[in-house]
Amino acid sequence: MEYNIIKVHQGNIADEEISLTLMQLCNTCQVRPEFVIEMVDFGILEPEGEKRTAWRFSYDAVENARKVMRFQRDLDINLAGAALALELLDRIEKLETLLNRRR
């Protein structure tokens, strides 16, 4: 008897134009809402909308949240340090882009 093996991969396909609610962001990043709220308080994430129940996050928020989680896991950095690290990484990326344009 011969068996066919099928590999199943699970994941999410992200459309950068779609915004996420607070709970969708939490589910995507597998974090508690309190953690997202703390990241908003530190300026790491910038939701659209006034009330938490109406917050909408761009897909960049997913990337930033995951970076912060890696900073905390791998480097034991608190949220203030993570906010600074993200800001510095953003500046480096902008400077590299500017430098590449001038070459």
C-alpha positions, 0 to 999 in steps of 0.5 A, a space after each residue: 500500500 502506498 501513501 501520499 504525504 501532504 504537508 500542510 502549512 498554516 499562516 496568515 496572508 497580510 494585505 498591507 492596506 488592511 487595518 486591524 482591530 485591537 483584538 485582531 492585532 492581539 490574535 495575530 501577535 499572540 499577545 494580551 490587549 494590555 501589552 498592546 496598550 502599553 506599546 501605544 502608551 510608549 509610542 511604539 504603536 500608533 493606532 488610528 481612532 480615539 477610543 480603544 474600541 475603535 482603534 485600527 492598526 496598520 500592518 506595520 504595527 504587527 511588524 513593530 510588535 513582533 520586533 519588540 517581542 524579540 527585543 524583550 525575549 532575546 535582549 531583555 529590553 523593556 518597552 522604553 528601550 524597545 521604543 528607542 531601538 525602533 526609532 534608531 532602526 527607523 533612522 538608520 533605514 532612512 539614512 541608508 535609503 538616502 545614501 543609496 539614492 545619492 550613489 
